[in-house]
Amino acid sequence: MHSCSGAGTAAQEGNKLTLTMTGDESCAIDAIIESGKVTLPSTVPEGCAYYCGAQAKLGGAAFEKK
C-alpha cells in the first residue's frame, strides 16, 4: 500500500496547477507545469499525508504526459 490517492479539484493559472483534495483532511498543493511535466513541491501541507499509505508521499512527485 505504498501509494497515494485522493479526489478533488485542479485549477490552472499559467504554469501553476493548484490541486485541492476534498476528503477528511485539508490538502492544497501548488504544482508547477513545465514541458508537459507536473511537479509537486518537495514539501506539502501536513494534511496531505492523510491521502498516502505506508511510506508513500506526495512531496516531490512528478508526472509526465505520455
mmCIF file as Biopython writes it, N, C-alpha, C and O atoms, coordinates in Angstrom:
data_model
#
loop_
_atom_site.group_PDB
_atom_site.id
_atom_site.type_symbol
_atom_site.label_atom_id
_atom_site.label_alt_id
_atom_site.label_comp_id
_atom_site.label_asym_id
_atom_site.label_entity_id
_atom_site.label_seq_id
_atom_site.pdbx_PDB_ins_code
_atom_site.Cartn_x
_atom_site.Cartn_y
_atom_site.Cartn_z
_atom_site.occupancy
_atom_site.B_iso_or_equiv
_atom_site.auth_seq_id
_atom_site.auth_asym_id
_atom_site.pdbx_PDB_model_num
ATOM 1   N N  . MET A ? 1  ? 0.814   -1.191 0.000   1.0 0.0 1  A 1 
ATOM 2   C CA . MET A ? 1  ? 0.000   0.000  0.000   1.0 0.0 1  A 1 
ATOM 3   C C  . MET A ? 1  ? 0.864   1.263  0.000   1.0 0.0 1  A 1 
ATOM 4   O O  . MET A ? 1  ? 0.505   2.260  0.627   1.0 0.0 1  A 1 
ATOM 5   N N  . HIS A ? 2  ? 1.976   1.224  -0.686  1.0 0.0 2  A 1 
ATOM 6   C CA . HIS A ? 2  ? 2.845   2.387  -0.807  1.0 0.0 2  A 1 
ATOM 7   C C  . HIS A ? 2  ? 2.341   3.268  -1.950  1.0 0.0 2  A 1 
ATOM 8   O O  . HIS A ? 2  ? 2.987   3.383  -2.992  1.0 0.0 2  A 1 
ATOM 9   N N  . SER A ? 3  ? 1.185   3.882  -1.738  1.0 0.0 3  A 1 
ATOM 10  C CA . SER A ? 3  ? 0.608   4.722  -2.790  1.0 0.0 3  A 1 
ATOM 11  C C  . SER A ? 3  ? -0.198  5.847  -2.171  1.0 0.0 3  A 1 
ATOM 12  O O  . SER A ? 3  ? -0.499  5.835  -0.978  1.0 0.0 3  A 1 
ATOM 13  N N  . CYS A ? 4  ? -0.540  6.813  -2.999  1.0 0.0 4  A 1 
ATOM 14  C CA . CYS A ? 4  ? -1.367  7.941  -2.584  1.0 0.0 4  A 1 
ATOM 15  C C  . CYS A ? 4  ? -2.593  7.993  -3.480  1.0 0.0 4  A 1 
ATOM 16  O O  . CYS A ? 4  ? -2.528  7.649  -4.660  1.0 0.0 4  A 1 
ATOM 17  N N  . SER A ? 5  ? -3.711  8.425  -2.911  1.0 0.0 5  A 1 
ATOM 18  C CA . SER A ? 5  ? -4.944  8.501  -3.677  1.0 0.0 5  A 1 
ATOM 19  C C  . SER A ? 5  ? -5.840  9.574  -3.074  1.0 0.0 5  A 1 
ATOM 20  O O  . SER A ? 5  ? -5.905  9.729  -1.854  1.0 0.0 5  A 1 
ATOM 21  N N  . GLY A ? 6  ? -6.519  10.301 -3.926  1.0 0.0 6  A 1 
ATOM 22  C CA . GLY A ? 6  ? -7.433  11.322 -3.438  1.0 0.0 6  A 1 
ATOM 23  C C  . GLY A ? 6  ? -8.274  11.861 -4.577  1.0 0.0 6  A 1 
ATOM 24  O O  . GLY A ? 6  ? -8.020  11.575 -5.746  1.0 0.0 6  A 1 
ATOM 25  N N  . ALA A ? 7  ? -9.265  12.634 -4.226  1.0 0.0 7  A 1 
ATOM 26  C CA . ALA A ? 7  ? -10.133 13.264 -5.216  1.0 0.0 7  A 1 
ATOM 27  C C  . ALA A ? 7  ? -10.287 14.728 -4.849  1.0 0.0 7  A 1 
ATOM 28  O O  . ALA A ? 7  ? -10.156 15.105 -3.685  1.0 0.0 7  A 1 
ATOM 29  N N  . GLY A ? 8  ? -10.563 15.543 -5.845  1.0 0.0 8  A 1 
ATOM 30  C CA . GLY A ? 8  ? -10.738 16.962 -5.575  1.0 0.0 8  A 1 
ATOM 31  C C  . GLY A ? 8  ? -10.773 17.753 -6.856  1.0 0.0 8  A 1 
ATOM 32  O O  . GLY A ? 8  ? -11.299 17.298 -7.872  1.0 0.0 8  A 1 
ATOM 33  N N  . THR A ? 9  ? -10.204 18.951 -6.798  1.0 0.0 9  A 1 
ATOM 34  C CA . THR A ? 9  ? -10.219 19.841 -7.953  1.0 0.0 9  A 1 
ATOM 35  C C  . THR A ? 9  ? -8.803  20.232 -8.351  1.0 0.0 9  A 1 
ATOM 36  O O  . THR A ? 9  ? -7.871  20.189 -7.548  1.0 0.0 9  A 1 
ATOM 37  N N  . ALA A ? 10 ? -8.676  20.610 -9.605  1.0 0.0 10 A 1 
ATOM 38  C CA . ALA A ? 10 ? -7.412  21.123 -10.131 1.0 0.0 10 A 1 
ATOM 39  C C  . ALA A ? 10 ? -7.722  22.412 -10.884 1.0 0.0 10 A 1 
ATOM 40  O O  . ALA A ? 10 ? -8.615  22.455 -11.730 1.0 0.0 10 A 1 
ATOM 41  N N  . ALA A ? 11 ? -6.970  23.459 -10.560 1.0 0.0 11 A 1 
ATOM 42  C CA . ALA A ? 11 ? -7.159  24.747 -11.232 1.0 0.0 11 A 1 
ATOM 43  C C  . ALA A ? 11 ? -5.809  25.222 -11.749 1.0 0.0 11 A 1 
ATOM 44  O O  . ALA A ? 11 ? -4.828  25.267 -11.006 1.0 0.0 11 A 1 
ATOM 45  N N  . GLN A ? 12 ? -5.770  25.578 -13.034 1.0 0.0 12 A 1 
ATOM 46  C CA . GLN A ? 12 ? -4.515  26.016 -13.658 1.0 0.0 12 A 1 
ATOM 47  C C  . GLN A ? 12 ? -4.531  27.516 -13.892 1.0 0.0 12 A 1 
ATOM 48  O O  . GLN A ? 12 ? -5.524  28.074 -14.360 1.0 0.0 12 A 1 
ATOM 49  N N  . GLU A ? 13 ? -3.421  28.162 -13.560 1.0 0.0 13 A 1 
ATOM 50  C CA . GLU A ? 13 ? -3.204  29.570 -13.848 1.0 0.0 13 A 1 
ATOM 51  C C  . GLU A ? 13 ? -1.765  29.697 -14.345 1.0 0.0 13 A 1 
ATOM 52  O O  . GLU A ? 13 ? -0.819  29.635 -13.560 1.0 0.0 13 A 1 
ATOM 53  N N  . GLY A ? 14 ? -1.613  29.875 -15.649 1.0 0.0 14 A 1 
ATOM 54  C CA . GLY A ? 14 ? -0.270  29.897 -16.234 1.0 0.0 14 A 1 
ATOM 55  C C  . GLY A ? 14 ? 0.384   28.533 -16.074 1.0 0.0 14 A 1 
ATOM 56  O O  . GLY A ? 14 ? -0.190  27.516 -16.465 1.0 0.0 14 A 1 
ATOM 57  N N  . ASN A ? 15 ? 1.585   28.508 -15.499 1.0 0.0 15 A 1 
ATOM 58  C CA . ASN A ? 15 ? 2.267   27.225 -15.310 1.0 0.0 15 A 1 
ATOM 59  C C  . ASN A ? 15 ? 2.066   26.682 -13.898 1.0 0.0 15 A 1 
ATOM 60  O O  . ASN A ? 15 ? 2.726   25.718 -13.510 1.0 0.0 15 A 1 
ATOM 61  N N  . LYS A ? 16 ? 1.161   27.292 -13.122 1.0 0.0 16 A 1 
ATOM 62  C CA . LYS A ? 16 ? 0.858   26.820 -11.769 1.0 0.0 16 A 1 
ATOM 63  C C  . LYS A ? 16 ? -0.432  26.004 -11.793 1.0 0.0 16 A 1 
ATOM 64  O O  . LYS A ? 16 ? -1.429  26.422 -12.383 1.0 0.0 16 A 1 
ATOM 65  N N  . LEU A ? 17 ? -0.407  24.839 -11.149 1.0 0.0 17 A 1 
ATOM 66  C CA . LEU A ? 17 ? -1.569  23.964 -11.040 1.0 0.0 17 A 1 
ATOM 67  C C  . LEU A ? 17 ? -1.849  23.763 -9.563  1.0 0.0 17 A 1 
ATOM 68  O O  . LEU A ? 17 ? -1.020  23.204 -8.844  1.0 0.0 17 A 1 
ATOM 69  N N  . THR A ? 18 ? -3.017  24.214 -9.097  1.0 0.0 18 A 1 
ATOM 70  C CA . THR A ? 18 ? -3.387  24.054 -7.695  1.0 0.0 18 A 1 
ATOM 71  C C  . THR A ? 18 ? -4.300  22.843 -7.565  1.0 0.0 18 A 1 
ATOM 72  O O  . THR A ? 18 ? -5.384  22.800 -8.147  1.0 0.0 18 A 1 
ATOM 73  N N  . LEU A ? 19 ? -3.847  21.862 -6.792  1.0 0.0 19 A 1 
ATOM 74  C CA . LEU A ? 19 ? -4.598  20.637 -6.535  1.0 0.0 19 A 1 
ATOM 75  C C  . LEU A ? 19 ? -5.177  20.731 -5.130  1.0 0.0 19 A 1 
ATOM 76  O O  . LEU A ? 19 ? -4.434  20.916 -4.167  1.0 0.0 19 A 1 
ATOM 77  N N  . THR A ? 20 ? -6.491  20.608 -5.004  1.0 0.0 20 A 1 
ATOM 78  C CA . THR A ? 20 ? -7.151  20.702 -3.704  1.0 0.0 20 A 1 
ATOM 79  C C  . THR A ? 20 ? -7.959  19.436 -3.457  1.0 0.0 20 A 1 
ATOM 80  O O  . THR A ? 20 ? -8.897  19.142 -4.198  1.0 0.0 20 A 1 
ATOM 81  N N  . MET A ? 21 ? -7.602  18.688 -2.425  1.0 0.0 21 A 1 
ATOM 82  C CA . MET A ? 21 ? -8.306  17.451 -2.080  1.0 0.0 21 A 1 
ATOM 83  C C  . MET A ? 21 ? -9.610  17.797 -1.364  1.0 0.0 21 A 1 
ATOM 84  O O  . MET A ? 21 ? -9.695  18.813 -0.674  1.0 0.0 21 A 1 
ATOM 85  N N  . THR A ? 22 ? -10.622 16.950 -1.531  1.0 0.0 22 A 1 
ATOM 86  C CA . THR A ? 22 ? -11.925 17.182 -0.904  1.0 0.0 22 A 1 
ATOM 87  C C  . THR A ? 22 ? -12.267 16.096 0.102   1.0 0.0 22 A 1 
ATOM 88  O O  . THR A ? 22 ? -13.440 15.755 0.259   1.0 0.0 22 A 1 
ATOM 89  N N  . GLY A ? 23 ? -11.278 15.548 0.783   1.0 0.0 23 A 1 
ATOM 90  C CA . GLY A ? 23 ? -11.515 14.488 1.762   1.0 0.0 23 A 1 
ATOM 91  C C  . GLY A ? 23 ? -11.550 15.010 3.187   1.0 0.0 23 A 1 
ATOM 92  O O  . GLY A ? 23 ? -11.868 16.173 3.434   1.0 0.0 23 A 1 
ATOM 93  N N  . ASP A ? 24 ? -11.216 14.124 4.124   1.0 0.0 24 A 1 
ATOM 94  C CA . ASP A ? 24 ? -11.310 14.436 5.544   1.0 0.0 24 A 1 
ATOM 95  C C  . ASP A ? 24 ? -10.211 15.361 6.064   1.0 0.0 24 A 1 
ATOM 96  O O  . ASP A ? 24 ? -10.380 15.972 7.120   1.0 0.0 24 A 1 
ATOM 97  N N  . GLU A ? 25 ? -9.112  15.478 5.364   1.0 0.0 25 A 1 
ATOM 98  C CA . GLU A ? 25 ? -8.010  16.341 5.794   1.0 0.0 25 A 1 
ATOM 99  C C  . GLU A ? 25 ? -7.774  17.439 4.758   1.0 0.0 25 A 1 
ATOM 100 O O  . GLU A ? 25 ? -7.974  17.229 3.562   1.0 0.0 25 A 1 
ATOM 101 N N  . SER A ? 26 ? -7.351  18.601 5.228   1.0 0.0 26 A 1 
ATOM 102 C CA . SER A ? 26 ? -7.076  19.735 4.345   1.0 0.0 26 A 1 
ATOM 103 C C  . SER A ? 26 ? -5.761  19.506 3.592   1.0 0.0 26 A 1 
ATOM 104 O O  . SER A ? 26 ? -4.723  19.250 4.202   1.0 0.0 26 A 1 
ATOM 105 N N  . CYS A ? 27 ? -5.821  19.601 2.277   1.0 0.0 27 A 1 
ATOM 106 C CA . CYS A ? 27 ? -4.633  19.403 1.450   1.0 0.0 27 A 1 
ATOM 107 C C  . CYS A ? 27 ? -4.786  20.193 0.155   1.0 0.0 27 A 1 
ATOM 108 O O  . CYS A ? 27 ? -5.631  19.878 -0.683  1.0 0.0 27 A 1 
ATOM 109 N N  . ALA A ? 28 ? -3.958  21.222 0.004   1.0 0.0 28 A 1 
ATOM 110 C CA . ALA A ? 28 ? -3.916  22.001 -1.231  1.0 0.0 28 A 1 
ATOM 111 C C  . ALA A ? 28 ? -2.453  22.130 -1.627  1.0 0.0 28 A 1 
ATOM 112 O O  . ALA A ? 28 ? -1.620  22.574 -0.837  1.0 0.0 28 A 1 
ATOM 113 N N  . ILE A ? 29 ? -2.150  21.737 -2.859  1.0 0.0 29 A 1 
ATOM 114 C CA . ILE A ? 29 ? -0.772  21.697 -3.337  1.0 0.0 29 A 1 
ATOM 115 C C  . ILE A ? 29 ? -0.648  22.561 -4.584  1.0 0.0 29 A 1 
ATOM 116 O O  . ILE A ? 29 ? -1.440  22.434 -5.518  1.0 0.0 29 A 1 
ATOM 117 N N  . ASP A ? 30 ? 0.353   23.440 -4.594  1.0 0.0 30 A 1 
ATOM 118 C CA . ASP A ? 30 ? 0.652   24.239 -5.781  1.0 0.0 30 A 1 
ATOM 119 C C  . ASP A ? 30 ? 1.780   23.559 -6.547  1.0 0.0 30 A 1 
ATOM 120 O O  . ASP A ? 30 ? 2.941   23.605 -6.140  1.0 0.0 30 A 1 
ATOM 121 N N  . ALA A ? 31 ? 1.423   22.934 -7.654  1.0 0.0 31 A 1 
ATOM 122 C CA . ALA A ? 31 ? 2.387   22.232 -8.501  1.0 0.0 31 A 1 
ATOM 123 C C  . ALA A ? 31 ? 2.802   23.140 -9.652  1.0 0.0 31 A 1 
ATOM 124 O O  . ALA A ? 31 ? 2.169   24.165 -9.907  1.0 0.0 31 A 1 
ATOM 125 N N  . ILE A ? 32 ? 3.868   22.756 -10.341 1.0 0.0 32 A 1 
ATOM 126 C CA . ILE A ? 32 ? 4.377   23.504 -11.486 1.0 0.0 32 A 1 
ATOM 127 C C  . ILE A ? 32 ? 4.266   22.635 -12.737 1.0 0.0 32 A 1 
ATOM 128 O O  . ILE A ? 32 ? 4.560   21.440 -12.703 1.0 0.0 32 A 1 
ATOM 129 N N  . ILE A ? 33 ? 3.839   23.249 -13.843 1.0 0.0 33 A 1 
ATOM 130 C CA . ILE A ? 33 ? 3.767   22.555 -15.130 1.0 0.0 33 A 1 
ATOM 131 C C  . ILE A ? 33 ? 4.880   23.105 -16.012 1.0 0.0 33 A 1 
ATOM 132 O O  . ILE A ? 33 ? 4.939   24.307 -16.274 1.0 0.0 33 A 1 
ATOM 133 N N  . GLU A ? 34 ? 5.768   22.211 -16.473 1.0 0.0 34 A 1 
ATOM 134 C CA . GLU A ? 34 ? 6.848   22.594 -17.378 1.0 0.0 34 A 1 
ATOM 135 C C  . GLU A ? 34 ? 7.095   21.473 -18.373 1.0 0.0 34 A 1 
ATOM 136 O O  . GLU A ? 34 ? 7.276   20.322 -17.978 1.0 0.0 34 A 1 
ATOM 137 N N  . SER A ? 35 ? 7.103   21.791 -19.636 1.0 0.0 35 A 1 
ATOM 138 C CA . SER A ? 35 ? 7.408   20.840 -20.719 1.0 0.0 35 A 1 
ATOM 139 C C  . SER A ? 35 ? 6.595   19.562 -20.613 1.0 0.0 35 A 1 
ATOM 140 O O  . SER A ? 35 ? 7.136   18.468 -20.774 1.0 0.0 35 A 1 
ATOM 141 N N  . GLY A ? 36 ? 5.298   19.688 -20.345 1.0 0.0 36 A 1 
ATOM 142 C CA . GLY A ? 36 ? 4.429   18.521 -20.281 1.0 0.0 36 A 1 
ATOM 143 C C  . GLY A ? 36 ? 4.589   17.696 -19.009 1.0 0.0 36 A 1 
ATOM 144 O O  . GLY A ? 36 ? 4.095   16.570 -18.942 1.0 0.0 36 A 1 
ATOM 145 N N  . LYS A ? 37 ? 5.264   18.230 -18.012 1.0 0.0 37 A 1 
ATOM 146 C CA . LYS A ? 37 ? 5.514   17.514 -16.761 1.0 0.0 37 A 1 
ATOM 147 C C  . LYS A ? 37 ? 4.940   18.317 -15.594 1.0 0.0 37 A 1 
ATOM 148 O O  . LYS A ? 37 ? 5.162   19.524 -15.507 1.0 0.0 37 A 1 
ATOM 149 N N  . VAL A ? 38 ? 4.204   17.657 -14.697 1.0 0.0 38 A 1 
ATOM 150 C CA . VAL A ? 38 ? 3.665   18.285 -13.496 1.0 0.0 38 A 1 
ATOM 151 C C  . VAL A ? 38 ? 4.530   17.840 -12.325 1.0 0.0 38 A 1 
ATOM 152 O O  . VAL A ? 38 ? 4.691   16.644 -12.081 1.0 0.0 38 A 1 
ATOM 153 N N  . THR A ? 39 ? 5.090   18.815 -11.597 1.0 0.0 39 A 1 
ATOM 154 C CA . THR A ? 39 ? 5.959   18.504 -10.466 1.0 0.0 39 A 1 
ATOM 155 C C  . THR A ? 39 ? 5.394   19.126 -9.199  1.0 0.0 39 A 1 
ATOM 156 O O  . THR A ? 39 ? 5.109   20.323 -9.158  1.0 0.0 39 A 1 
ATOM 157 N N  . LEU A ? 40 ? 5.234   18.304 -8.164  1.0 0.0 40 A 1 
ATOM 158 C CA . LEU A ? 40 ? 4.780   18.781 -6.872  1.0 0.0 40 A 1 
ATOM 159 C C  . LEU A ? 40 ? 5.984   19.265 -6.074  1.0 0.0 40 A 1 
ATOM 160 O O  . LEU A ? 40 ? 7.092   18.763 -6.267  1.0 0.0 40 A 1 
ATOM 161 N N  . PRO A ? 41 ? 5.785   20.238 -5.176  1.0 0.0 41 A 1 
ATOM 162 C CA . PRO A ? 41 ? 6.906   20.724 -4.373  1.0 0.0 41 A 1 
ATOM 163 C C  . PRO A ? 41 ? 7.427   19.626 -3.440  1.0 0.0 41 A 1 
ATOM 164 O O  . PRO A ? 41 ? 6.709   18.675 -3.133  1.0 0.0 41 A 1 
ATOM 165 N N  . SER A ? 42 ? 8.662   19.764 -2.999  1.0 0.0 42 A 1 
ATOM 166 C CA . SER A ? 42 ? 9.249   18.732 -2.130  1.0 0.0 42 A 1 
ATOM 167 C C  . SER A ? 42 ? 8.560   18.689 -0.765  1.0 0.0 42 A 1 
ATOM 168 O O  . SER A ? 42 ? 8.575   17.654 -0.099  1.0 0.0 42 A 1 
ATOM 169 N N  . THR A ? 43 ? 7.964   19.788 -0.349  1.0 0.0 43 A 1 
ATOM 170 C CA . THR A ? 43 ? 7.237   19.840 0.920   1.0 0.0 43 A 1 
ATOM 171 C C  . THR A ? 43 ? 5.786   20.212 0.641   1.0 0.0 43 A 1 
ATOM 172 O O  . THR A ? 43 ? 5.507   21.207 -0.028  1.0 0.0 43 A 1 
ATOM 173 N N  . VAL A ? 44 ? 4.869   19.402 1.161   1.0 0.0 44 A 1 
ATOM 174 C CA . VAL A ? 44 ? 3.436   19.664 1.006   1.0 0.0 44 A 1 
ATOM 175 C C  . VAL A ? 44 ? 2.820   19.822 2.402   1.0 0.0 44 A 1 
ATOM 176 O O  . VAL A ? 44 ? 3.433   19.403 3.384   1.0 0.0 44 A 1 
ATOM 177 N N  . PRO A ? 45 ? 1.629   20.412 2.517   1.0 0.0 45 A 1 
ATOM 178 C CA . PRO A ? 45 ? 0.999   20.582 3.826   1.0 0.0 45 A 1 
ATOM 179 C C  . PRO A ? 45 ? 0.845   19.242 4.563   1.0 0.0 45 A 1 
ATOM 180 O O  . PRO A ? 45 ? 0.672   18.195 3.940   1.0 0.0 45 A 1 
ATOM 181 N N  . GLU A ? 46 ? 0.912   19.298 5.888   1.0 0.0 46 A 1 
ATOM 182 C CA . GLU A ? 46 ? 0.835   18.080 6.716   1.0 0.0 46 A 1 
ATOM 183 C C  . GLU A ? 46 ? -0.413  17.254 6.434   1.0 0.0 46 A 1 
ATOM 184 O O  . GLU A ? 46 ? -0.351  16.025 6.447   1.0 0.0 46 A 1 
ATOM 185 N N  . GLY A ? 47 ? -1.549  17.907 6.179   1.0 0.0 47 A 1 
ATOM 186 C CA . GLY A ? 47 ? -2.799  17.197 5.935   1.0 0.0 47 A 1 
ATOM 187 C C  . GLY A ? 47 ? -2.756  16.282 4.727   1.0 0.0 47 A 1 
ATOM 188 O O  . GLY A ? 47 ? -3.570  15.366 4.613   1.0 0.0 47 A 1 
ATOM 189 N N  . CYS A ? 48 ? -1.814  16.520 3.822   1.0 0.0 48 A 1 
ATOM 190 C CA . CYS A ? 48 ? -1.711  15.705 2.606   1.0 0.0 48 A 1 
ATOM 191 C C  . CYS A ? 48 ? -1.257  14.276 2.904   1.0 0.0 48 A 1 
ATOM 192 O O  . CYS A ? 48 ? -1.515  13.370 2.111   1.0 0.0 48 A 1 
ATOM 193 N N  . ALA A ? 49 ? -0.586  14.064 4.036   1.0 0.0 49 A 1 
ATOM 194 C CA . ALA A ? 49 ? -0.137  12.721 4.407   1.0 0.0 49 A 1 
ATOM 195 C C  . ALA A ? 49 ? -1.321  11.773 4.572   1.0 0.0 49 A 1 
ATOM 196 O O  . ALA A ? 49 ? -1.170  10.564 4.394   1.0 0.0 49 A 1 
ATOM 197 N N  . TYR A ? 50 ? -2.480  12.294 4.904   1.0 0.0 50 A 1 
ATOM 198 C CA . TYR A ? 50 ? -3.699  11.506 5.065   1.0 0.0 50 A 1 
ATOM 199 C C  . TYR A ? 50 ? -4.026  10.704 3.801   1.0 0.0 50 A 1 
ATOM 200 O O  . TYR A ? 50 ? -4.607  9.622  3.887   1.0 0.0 50 A 1 
ATOM 201 N N  . TYR A ? 51 ? -3.664  11.219 2.652   1.0 0.0 51 A 1 
ATOM 202 C CA . TYR A ? 51 ? -4.027  10.607 1.375   1.0 0.0 51 A 1 
ATOM 203 C C  . TYR A ? 51 ? -3.016  9.564  0.899   1.0 0.0 51 A 1 
ATOM 204 O O  . TYR A ? 51 ? -3.149  9.026  -0.201  1.0 0.0 51 A 1 
ATOM 205 N N  . CYS A ? 52 ? -2.014  9.280  1.719   1.0 0.0 52 A 1 
ATOM 206 C CA . CYS A ? 52 ? -0.967  8.319  1.355   1.0 0.0 52 A 1 
ATOM 207 C C  . CYS A ? 52 ? -0.895  7.196  2.385   1.0 0.0 52 A 1 
ATOM 208 O O  . CYS A ? 52 ? -1.095  7.416  3.580   1.0 0.0 52 A 1 
ATOM 209 N N  . GLY A ? 53 ? -0.607  5.988  1.899   1.0 0.0 53 A 1 
ATOM 210 C CA . GLY A ? 53 ? -0.455  4.848  2.787   1.0 0.0 53 A 1 
ATOM 211 C C  . GLY A ? 53 ? 1.007   4.475  2.939   1.0 0.0 53 A 1 
ATOM 212 O O  . GLY A ? 53 ? 1.851   4.831  2.117   1.0 0.0 53 A 1 
ATOM 213 N N  . ALA A ? 54 ? 1.285   3.746  4.016   1.0 0.0 54 A 1 
ATOM 214 C CA . ALA A ? 54 ? 2.624   3.234  4.324   1.0 0.0 54 A 1 
ATOM 215 C C  . ALA A ? 54 ? 3.685   4.331  4.208   1.0 0.0 54 A 1 
ATOM 216 O O  . ALA A ? 54 ? 3.572   5.361  4.873   1.0 0.0 54 A 1 
ATOM 217 N N  . GLN A ? 55 ? 4.698   4.134  3.391   1.0 0.0 55 A 1 
ATOM 218 C CA . GLN A ? 55 ? 5.793   5.103  3.290   1.0 0.0 55 A 1 
ATOM 219 C C  . GLN A ? 55 ? 5.686   6.001  2.061   1.0 0.0 55 A 1 
ATOM 220 O O  . GLN A ? 55 ? 6.648   6.680  1.703   1.0 0.0 55 A 1 
ATOM 221 N N  . ALA A ? 56 ? 4.534   6.008  1.423   1.0 0.0 56 A 1 
ATOM 222 C CA . ALA A ? 56 ? 4.343   6.849  0.236   1.0 0.0 56 A 1 
ATOM 223 C C  . ALA A ? 56 ? 4.212   8.311  0.652   1.0 0.0 56 A 1 
ATOM 224 O O  . ALA A ? 56 ? 3.793   8.615  1.769   1.0 0.0 56 A 1 
ATOM 225 N N  . LYS A ? 57 ? 4.577   9.213  -0.263  1.0 0.0 57 A 1 
ATOM 226 C CA . LYS A ? 57 ? 4.439   10.644 -0.002  1.0 0.0 57 A 1 
ATOM 227 C C  . LYS A ? 57 ? 4.201   11.377 -1.313  1.0 0.0 57 A 1 
ATOM 228 O O  . LYS A ? 57 ? 4.631   10.931 -2.377  1.0 0.0 57 A 1 
ATOM 229 N N  . LEU A ? 58 ? 3.516   12.494 -1.222  1.0 0.0 58 A 1 
ATOM 230 C CA . LEU A ? 58 ? 3.225   13.312 -2.395  1.0 0.0 58 A 1 
ATOM 231 C C  . LEU A ? 58 ? 4.355   14.285 -2.702  1.0 0.0 58 A 1 
ATOM 232 O O  . LEU A ? 58 ? 4.574   14.620 -3.866  1.0 0.0 58 A 1 
ATOM 233 N N  . GLY A ? 59 ? 5.067   14.739 -1.697  1.0 0.0 59 A 1 
ATOM 234 C CA . GLY A ? 59 ? 6.127   15.728 -1.869  1.0 0.0 59 A 1 
ATOM 235 C C  . GLY A ? 59 ? 7.186   15.282 -2.867  1.0 0.0 59 A 1 
ATOM 236 O O  . GLY A ? 59 ? 7.760   14.200 -2.741  1.0 0.0 59 A 1 
ATOM 237 N N  . GLY A ? 60 ? 7.437   16.129 -3.860  1.0 0.0 60 A 1 
ATOM 238 C CA . GLY A ? 60 ? 8.459   15.850 -4.855  1.0 0.0 60 A 1 
ATOM 239 C C  . GLY A ? 60 ? 8.018   14.938 -5.993  1.0 0.0 60 A 1 
ATOM 240 O O  . GLY A ? 60 ? 8.805   14.640 -6.892  1.0 0.0 60 A 1 
ATOM 241 N N  . ALA A ? 61 ? 6.769   14.494 -5.960  1.0 0.0 61 A 1 
ATOM 242 C CA . ALA A ? 61 ? 6.279   13.619 -7.031  1.0 0.0 61 A 1 
ATOM 243 C C  . ALA A ? 61 ? 6.226   14.386 -8.365  1.0 0.0 61 A 1 
ATOM 244 O O  . ALA A ? 61 ? 5.992   15.594 -8.383  1.0 0.0 61 A 1 
ATOM 245 N N  . ALA A ? 62 ? 6.442   13.679 -9.464  1.0 0.0 62 A 1 
ATOM 246 C CA . ALA A ? 62 ? 6.397   14.270 -10.803 1.0 0.0 62 A 1 
ATOM 247 C C  . ALA A ? 62 ? 5.634   13.339 -11.729 1.0 0.0 62 A 1 
ATOM 248 O O  . ALA A ? 62 ? 5.743   12.116 -11.636 1.0 0.0 62 A 1 
ATOM 249 N N  . PHE A ? 63 ? 4.870   13.931 -12.611 1.0 0.0 63 A 1 
ATOM 250 C CA . PHE A ? 63 ? 4.042   13.171 -13.554 1.0 0.0 63 A 1 
ATOM 251 C C  . PHE A ? 63 ? 4.270   13.705 -14.949 1.0 0.0 63 A 1 
ATOM 252 O O  . PHE A ? 63 ? 4.193   14.912 -15.180 1.0 0.0 63 A 1 
ATOM 253 N N  . GLU A ? 64 ? 4.551   12.806 -15.883 1.0 0.0 64 A 1 
ATOM 254 C CA . GLU A ? 64 ? 4.833   13.186 -17.249 1.0 0.0 64 A 1 
ATOM 255 C C  . GLU A ? 64 ? 3.719   12.752 -18.182 1.0 0.0 64 A 1 
ATOM 256 O O  . GLU A ? 64 ? 3.192   11.647 -18.053 1.0 0.0 64 A 1 
ATOM 257 N N  . LYS A ? 65 ? 3.360   13.613 -19.119 1.0 0.0 65 A 1 
ATOM 258 C CA . LYS A ? 65 ? 2.350   13.263 -20.111 1.0 0.0 65 A 1 
ATOM 259 C C  . LYS A ? 65 ? 2.996   12.371 -21.159 1.0 0.0 65 A 1 
ATOM 260 O O  . LYS A ? 65 ? 4.047   12.704 -21.707 1.0 0.0 65 A 1 
ATOM 261 N N  . LYS A ? 66 ? 2.379   11.262 -21.427 1.0 0.0 66 A 1 
ATOM 262 C CA . LYS A ? 66 ? 2.901   10.305 -22.416 1.0 0.0 66 A 1 
ATOM 263 C C  . LYS A ? 66 ? 2.077   10.341 -23.678 1.0 0.0 66 A 1 
ATOM 264 O O  . LYS A ? 66 ? 2.362   9.605  -24.623 1.0 0.0 66 A 1 
#
